[in-house]
Amino acid sequence: MNRVAWNSLTAPERAQALRRPAQQVGARTREAVATLLDQVRARGDAAVRELTERFDHVVLDTFAVTQVEFEAAAATLAPALRAAIDEAAGRIEAFHREGMLREYAMDTAPGVRCERVLRPIARVGLYVPAGSAPLPSTALMLGVPARLAGCRDVVLCTPPRPDGSADPAVLYAAMRCGVRQVFKLGGVQAIAAMAFGTETVPRCDKLFGPGNGYVTEAKRQVAMLEGGAAIDMPAGPSEVLVIADAGANAAFVAADLLSQAEHGPDSQVLLLSNDEELIDDVAVQVTRQLAILPRADVARRALESSRLILVDTLEEAFAISNAYAPEHLILALRDARAWLPRVETAGSVFLGDWAPEALGDYCSGTNHVLPTSGAARYVGGLNVASFQLAITVQEVSREGIAAIGPCAVELATAEGLDAHRLAVALRLEEVAA
Amino acid sequence: MNRVAWNSLTAPERAQALRRPAQQVGARTREAVATLLDQVRARGDAAVRELTERFDHVVLDTFAVTQVEFEAAAATLAPALRAAIDEAAGRIEAFHREGMLREYAMDTAPGVRCERVLRPIARVGLYVPAGSAPLPSTALMLGVPARLAGCRDVVLCTPPRPDGSADPAVLYAAMRCGVRQVFKLGGVQAIAAMAFGTETVPRCDKLFGPGNGYVTEAKRQVAMLEGGAAIDMPAGPSEVLVIADAGANAAFVAADLLSQAEHGPDSQVLLLSNDEELIDDVAVQVTRQLAILPRADVARRALESSRLILVDTLEEAFAISNAYAPEHLILALRDARAWLPRVETAGSVFLGDWAPEALGDYCSGTNHVLPTSGAARYVGGLNVASFQLAITVQEVSREGIAAIGPCAVELATAEGLDAHRLAVALRLEEVAA
């Protein structure tokens, strides 16, 4: 890993040290994705079938997971894994339920009742990747809030395995969330099917979930298309920033850095510490742990764009972190809670030596779909509100318009919107009559 | 206005009847906007100055509104308009404050404390158009929630007037919201300045506010650029859908339709009623009111793509409205409240004969920045949360990881993420030791 002392860097070097691995999608990828989207839009299931054969090397007549398949998945799954999915789902549900938006109403003037009512987004599409391995945890992170929101149609796509089946753990997690419209579809064809609808896949209003570069580009494109679908958030490679002090456990810190690095070669991990010895120890531990890691090749490539940064003070570390806006922020600090008010930007924060990021990925209760690539400057992670519409309502009586109508007339006049003025004035006349 | 009976229409005719005026931005506009963005990004204030001269025909040395200008604005504004701005701001603030997200914390397991903390988005950019007329109401709709969120840097851009000054009502509304970083900039150059920053305009994390086609395209483009800014929501022309029954007041309904139609030639207004006589009366009233309307030319063009639709039942009207997902929905119905549960999609709803949409535009308390072009299927209007980050936190003790660690280990193993497993397992070993 690259080691730097922050205060020895020039401003451009500092910017370079915090630069994320380039995420430019080439024009060729963009065009390839656009072509695939067009094919599915134009020819529906037939195109989806061809693309599944081409990319997943599986010939499927139907994509929909049947009742028999659901039951088989539940039956074949190891009991310990089933229990872990149930346990994680329970905590995710408890935490998400507690944070749900509420409806409210208030009289802003006599006879003027304003309120917010909530509605589920009717049709949502969840994408659960299975590139290197299936991700039942992602099915929970998407399915639990969709269920709490009360979405009417919850569609889930996950890539087929070589034998044409879906991963049983993903199916079981989907069932646990009440999701029964599951399709064995992956990649761009899955995003296209949910965005435009096909003969068998319902068209969705909003798409959720992570994916590889092609899936991300497909989501980006359908979000921009007239008649496409909205998307949850801009997605990039995963990242973690650890702030650790002299008392931190170097083995734990190294493990946390590696658990992010193993996600993919373009993941980024950063350590900021005011203790040079800790940095030394972490470097040693990273090397040691890397030696026994199955996904060491992936992690090694991610570590190339990662940094161990020596800072003068922890205050400086927080300033750097707030500018970087990490997806995951681990505070391996004595009295970590006391430092929490310093956090201005982050997707999710982990306090203390006993809070590895992996807990948030799986089962602490928080959501693991979080803003990456600096998006934590302007958006938070997934939650139930991401699956809901907040609609405002105003109910106005004769008394109400008499109370606030003149204010509207004054402003409409100032803005030169005469029909606006008239719509209020006509009613005021009627009330006065 | 075009009159149709819903049940006499074929499916394609129905789709046509609800089609919004085409919003395709031409390739030429796209390229023109991209070029302007590049210029500002590369040359900052110098480019902004040139573009202001070119498009606003004003030569400005400095764009920032000075303290003297703020004071002059407050002093010259008519007292009645000042009072109306104050009054509207008070109700908007009361309603928005009541709906603010709350922080919360809960133990999802013994020793596992999960919580949500809130932070303001640090730097936000507000755009207040002044095309046909300045819009102090928009300054309130953006500035009030930004202030409630506690954003550190609130930047507001509004086009200069021919004499190089800013509209005093907009300045007064900005002051009322505590916004003092106001720049006399409009159009693409304003969006570019806030998205990229210049020597004088701070770079913003997220941009808010309506605008013409160029502004909207500029927002769309900066939202997609690496290192650009996030935006509030996709923006299109304004629209209203009215559902009215036999007891509705035809003059009121006509005024509501026209107050939307006067916004722009591509605005769309729809009336759905189960009463043919009401439709007749509304048509007569529209013609009558149009005759005295200053912005009649604009309204007349908007009415070309608008519809008066006869339905068999009100239930049918709600099904049509939910599919259309209108920005504004007026329920000019006897017992309008009883119909509210039928509303599945809408930006903002107006109940009864005494709730013209103009009240929501100005001063009922709700926000007037709302989803257009069918976006109400997947997103709600602006609120304080639009200016905030919800960050999740987990604080875990030794007891905590002992409680939930095994669940994470099980799931990490299933997903083949060994470093994730190790980050938890190492700590479990230490706890057990």
Boltz contact constraints between the chains, C-beta under 6 A:
constraints:
  - contact:
      token1: [A, 80]
      token2: [B, 410]
      max_distance: 6.0
  - contact:
      token1: [A, 81]
      token2: [B, 410]
      max_distance: 6.0
  - contact:
      token1: [A, 81]
      token2: [B, 414]
      max_distance: 6.0
  - contact:
      token1: [A, 84]
      token2: [B, 407]
      max_distance: 6.0
  - contact:
      token1: [A, 84]
      token2: [B, 410]
      max_distance: 6.0
  - contact:
      token1: [A, 84]
      token2: [B, 411]
      max_distance: 6.0
  - contact:
      token1: [A, 87]
      token2: [B, 407]
      max_distance: 6.0
  - contact:
      token1: [A, 88]
      token2: [B, 407]
      max_distance: 6.0
  - contact:
      token1: [A, 91]
      token2: [B, 108]
      max_distance: 6.0
  - contact:
      token1: [A, 94]
      token2: [B, 108]
      max_distance: 6.0
  - contact:
      token1: [A, 95]
      token2: [B, 108]
      max_distance: 6.0
  - contact:
      token1: [A, 95]
      token2: [B, 114]
      max_distance: 6.0
  - contact:
      token1: [A, 98]
      token2: [B, 104]
      max_distance: 6.0
  - contact:
      token1: [A, 98]
      token2: [B, 106]
      max_distance: 6.0
  - contact:
      token1: [A, 99]
      token2: [B, 104]
      max_distance: 6.0
  - contact:
      token1: [A, 99]
      token2: [B, 116]
      max_distance: 6.0
  - contact:
      token1: [A, 104]
      token2: [B, 98]
      max_distance: 6.0
  - contact:
      token1: [A, 104]
      token2: [B, 99]
      max_distance: 6.0
  - contact:
      token1: [A, 106]
      token2: [B, 98]
      max_distance: 6.0
  - contact:
      token1: [A, 108]
      token2: [B, 91]
      max_distance: 6.0
  - contact:
      token1: [A, 108]
      token2: [B, 94]
      max_distance: 6.0
  - contact:
      token1: [A, 108]
      token2: [B, 95]
      max_distance: 6.0
  - contact:
      token1: [A, 108]
      token2: [B, 365]
      max_distance: 6.0
  - contact:
      token1: [A, 112]
      token2: [B, 364]
      max_distance: 6.0
  - contact:
      token1: [A, 114]
      token2: [B, 95]
      max_distance: 6.0
  - contact:
      token1: [A, 114]
      token2: [B, 364]
      max_distance: 6.0
  - contact:
      token1: [A, 114]
      token2: [B, 365]
      max_distance: 6.0
  - contact:
      token1: [A, 114]
      token2: [B, 366]
      max_distance: 6.0
  - contact:
      token1: [A, 116]
      token2: [B, 99]
      max_distance: 6.0
  - contact:
      token1: [A, 119]
      token2: [B, 344]
      max_distance: 6.0
  - contact:
      token1: [A, 121]
      token2: [B, 378]
      max_distance: 6.0
  - contact:
      token1: [A, 133]
      token2: [B, 415]
      max_distance: 6.0
  - contact:
      token1: [A, 133]
      token2: [B, 416]
      max_distance: 6.0
  - contact:
      token1: [A, 135]
      token2: [B, 415]
      max_distance: 6.0
  - contact:
      token1: [A, 137]
      token2: [B, 411]
      max_distance: 6.0
  - contact:
      token1: [A, 169]
      token2: [B, 414]
      max_distance: 6.0
  - contact:
      token1: [A, 205]
      token2: [B, 377]
      max_distance: 6.0
  - contact:
      token1: [A, 205]
      token2: [B, 378]
      max_distance: 6.0
  - contact:
      token1: [A, 206]
      token2: [B, 378]
      max_distance: 6.0
  - contact:
      token1: [A, 230]
      token2: [B, 378]
      max_distance: 6.0
  - contact:
      token1: [A, 251]
      token2: [B, 426]
      max_distance: 6.0
  - contact:
      token1: [A, 255]
      token2: [B, 422]
      max_distance: 6.0
  - contact:
      token1: [A, 255]
      token2: [B, 423]
      max_distance: 6.0
  - contact:
      token1: [A, 255]
      token2: [B, 426]
      max_distance: 6.0
  - contact:
      token1: [A, 256]
      token2: [B, 423]
      max_distance: 6.0
  - contact:
      token1: [A, 258]
      token2: [B, 419]
      max_distance: 6.0
  - contact:
      token1: [A, 259]
      token2: [B, 419]
      max_distance: 6.0
  - contact:
      token1: [A, 259]
      token2: [B, 420]
      max_distance: 6.0
  - contact:
      token1: [A, 259]
      token2: [B, 423]
      max_distance: 6.0
  - contact:
      token1: [A, 262]
      token2: [B, 419]
      max_distance: 6.0
  - contact:
      token1: [A, 293]
      token2: [B, 418]
      max_distance: 6.0
  - contact:
      token1: [A, 293]
      token2: [B, 419]
      max_distance: 6.0
  - contact:
      token1: [A, 294]
      token2: [B, 418]
      max_distance: 6.0
  - contact:
      token1: [A, 344]
      token2: [B, 119]
      max_distance: 6.0
  - contact:
      token1: [A, 346]
      token2: [B, 391]
      max_distance: 6.0
  - contact:
      token1: [A, 348]
      token2: [B, 392]
      max_distance: 6.0
  - contact:
      token1: [A, 349]
      token2: [B, 393]
      max_distance: 6.0
  - contact:
      token1: [A, 350]
      token2: [B, 394]
      max_distance: 6.0
  - contact:
      token1: [A, 351]
      token2: [B, 395]
      max_distance: 6.0
  - contact:
      token1: [A, 354]
      token2: [B, 396]
      max_distance: 6.0
  - contact:
      token1: [A, 354]
      token2: [B, 397]
      max_distance: 6.0
  - contact:
      token1: [A, 354]
      token2: [B, 398]
      max_distance: 6.0
  - contact:
      token1: [A, 354]
      token2: [B, 401]
      max_distance: 6.0
  - contact:
      token1: [A, 355]
      token2: [B, 394]
      max_distance: 6.0
  - contact:
      token1: [A, 355]
      token2: [B, 396]
      max_distance: 6.0
  - contact:
      token1: [A, 356]
      token2: [B, 423]
      max_distance: 6.0
  - contact:
      token1: [A, 356]
      token2: [B, 424]
      max_distance: 6.0
  - contact:
      token1: [A, 358]
      token2: [B, 408]
      max_distance: 6.0
  - contact:
      token1: [A, 358]
      token2: [B, 420]
      max_distance: 6.0
  - contact:
      token1: [A, 358]
      token2: [B, 423]
      max_distance: 6.0
  - contact:
      token1: [A, 358]
      token2: [B, 424]
      max_distance: 6.0
  - contact:
      token1: [A, 359]
      token2: [B, 408]
      max_distance: 6.0
  - contact:
      token1: [A, 360]
      token2: [B, 394]
      max_distance: 6.0
  - contact:
      token1: [A, 362]
      token2: [B, 408]
      max_distance: 6.0
  - contact:
      token1: [A, 362]
      token2: [B, 411]
      max_distance: 6.0
  - contact:
      token1: [A, 363]
      token2: [B, 404]
      max_distance: 6.0
  - contact:
      token1: [A, 363]
      token2: [B, 407]
      max_distance: 6.0
  - contact:
      token1: [A, 363]
      token2: [B, 408]
      max_distance: 6.0
  - contact:
      token1: [A, 364]
      token2: [B, 112]
      max_distance: 6.0
  - contact:
      token1: [A, 364]
      token2: [B, 114]
      max_distance: 6.0
  - contact:
      token1: [A, 364]
      token2: [B, 394]
      max_distance: 6.0
  - contact:
      token1: [A, 365]
      token2: [B, 108]
      max_distance: 6.0
  - contact:
      token1: [A, 365]
      token2: [B, 114]
      max_distance: 6.0
  - contact:
      token1: [A, 366]
      token2: [B, 114]
      max_distance: 6.0
  - contact:
      token1: [A, 366]
      token2: [B, 392]
      max_distance: 6.0
  - contact:
      token1: [A, 366]
      token2: [B, 394]
      max_distance: 6.0
  - contact:
      token1: [A, 377]
      token2: [B, 205]
      max_distance: 6.0
  - contact:
      token1: [A, 378]
      token2: [B, 121]
      max_distance: 6.0
  - contact:
      token1: [A, 378]
      token2: [B, 205]
      max_distance: 6.0
  - contact:
      token1: [A, 378]
      token2: [B, 206]
      max_distance: 6.0
  - contact:
      token1: [A, 378]
      token2: [B, 230]
      max_distance: 6.0
  - contact:
      token1: [A, 380]
      token2: [B, 389]
      max_distance: 6.0
  - contact:
      token1: [A, 380]
      token2: [B, 390]
      max_distance: 6.0
  - contact:
      token1: [A, 389]
      token2: [B, 380]
      max_distance: 6.0
  - contact:
      token1: [A, 390]
      token2: [B, 380]
      max_distance: 6.0
  - contact:
      token1: [A, 391]
      token2: [B, 346]
      max_distance: 6.0
  - contact:
      token1: [A, 392]
      token2: [B, 348]
      max_distance: 6.0
  - contact:
      token1: [A, 392]
      token2: [B, 366]
      max_distance: 6.0
  - contact:
      token1: [A, 393]
      token2: [B, 349]
      max_distance: 6.0
  - contact:
      token1: [A, 394]
      token2: [B, 350]
      max_distance: 6.0
  - contact:
      token1: [A, 394]
      token2: [B, 355]
      max_distance: 6.0
  - contact:
      token1: [A, 394]
      token2: [B, 360]
      max_distance: 6.0
  - contact:
      token1: [A, 394]
      token2: [B, 364]
      max_distance: 6.0
  - contact:
      token1: [A, 394]
      token2: [B, 366]
      max_distance: 6.0
  - contact:
      token1: [A, 395]
      token2: [B, 351]
      max_distance: 6.0
  - contact:
      token1: [A, 396]
      token2: [B, 354]
      max_distance: 6.0
  - contact:
      token1: [A, 396]
      token2: [B, 355]
      max_distance: 6.0
  - contact:
      token1: [A, 397]
      token2: [B, 354]
      max_distance: 6.0
  - contact:
      token1: [A, 398]
      token2: [B, 354]
      max_distance: 6.0
  - contact:
      token1: [A, 401]
      token2: [B, 354]
      max_distance: 6.0
  - contact:
      token1: [A, 404]
      token2: [B, 363]
      max_distance: 6.0
  - contact:
      token1: [A, 407]
      token2: [B, 84]
      max_distance: 6.0
  - contact:
      token1: [A, 407]
      token2: [B, 87]
      max_distance: 6.0
  - contact:
      token1: [A, 407]
      token2: [B, 88]
      max_distance: 6.0
  - contact:
      token1: [A, 407]
      token2: [B, 363]
      max_distance: 6.0
  - contact:
      token1: [A, 408]
      token2: [B, 358]
      max_distance: 6.0
  - contact:
      token1: [A, 408]
      token2: [B, 359]
      max_distance: 6.0
  - contact:
      token1: [A, 408]
      token2: [B, 362]
      max_distance: 6.0
  - contact:
      token1: [A, 408]
      token2: [B, 363]
      max_distance: 6.0
  - contact:
      token1: [A, 410]
      token2: [B, 80]
      max_distance: 6.0
  - contact:
      token1: [A, 410]
      token2: [B, 81]
      max_distance: 6.0
  - contact:
      token1: [A, 410]
      token2: [B, 84]
      max_distance: 6.0
  - contact:
      token1: [A, 411]
      token2: [B, 84]
      max_distance: 6.0
  - contact:
      token1: [A, 411]
      token2: [B, 137]
      max_distance: 6.0
  - contact:
      token1: [A, 411]
      token2: [B, 362]
      max_distance: 6.0
  - contact:
      token1: [A, 414]
      token2: [B, 81]
      max_distance: 6.0
  - contact:
      token1: [A, 414]
      token2: [B, 169]
      max_distance: 6.0
  - contact:
      token1: [A, 415]
      token2: [B, 133]
      max_distance: 6.0
  - contact:
      token1: [A, 415]
      token2: [B, 135]
      max_distance: 6.0
  - contact:
      token1: [A, 416]
      token2: [B, 133]
      max_distance: 6.0
  - contact:
      token1: [A, 418]
      token2: [B, 293]
      max_distance: 6.0
  - contact:
      token1: [A, 418]
      token2: [B, 294]
      max_distance: 6.0
  - contact:
      token1: [A, 419]
      token2: [B, 258]
      max_distance: 6.0
  - contact:
      token1: [A, 419]
      token2: [B, 259]
      max_distance: 6.0
  - contact:
      token1: [A, 419]
      token2: [B, 262]
      max_distance: 6.0
  - contact:
      token1: [A, 419]
      token2: [B, 293]
      max_distance: 6.0
  - contact:
      token1: [A, 420]
      token2: [B, 259]
      max_distance: 6.0
  - contact:
      token1: [A, 420]
      token2: [B, 358]
      max_distance: 6.0
  - contact:
      token1: [A, 422]
      token2: [B, 255]
      max_distance: 6.0
  - contact:
      token1: [A, 423]
      token2: [B, 255]
      max_distance: 6.0
  - contact:
      token1: [A, 423]
      token2: [B, 256]
      max_distance: 6.0
  - contact:
      token1: [A, 423]
      token2: [B, 259]
      max_distance: 6.0
  - contact:
      token1: [A, 423]
      token2: [B, 356]
      max_distance: 6.0
  - contact:
      token1: [A, 423]
      token2: [B, 358]
      max_distance: 6.0
  - contact:
      token1: [A, 424]
      token2: [B, 356]
      max_distance: 6.0
  - contact:
      token1: [A, 424]
      token2: [B, 358]
      max_distance: 6.0
  - contact:
      token1: [A, 426]
      token2: [B, 251]
      max_distance: 6.0
  - contact:
      token1: [A, 426]
      token2: [B, 255]
      max_distance: 6.0
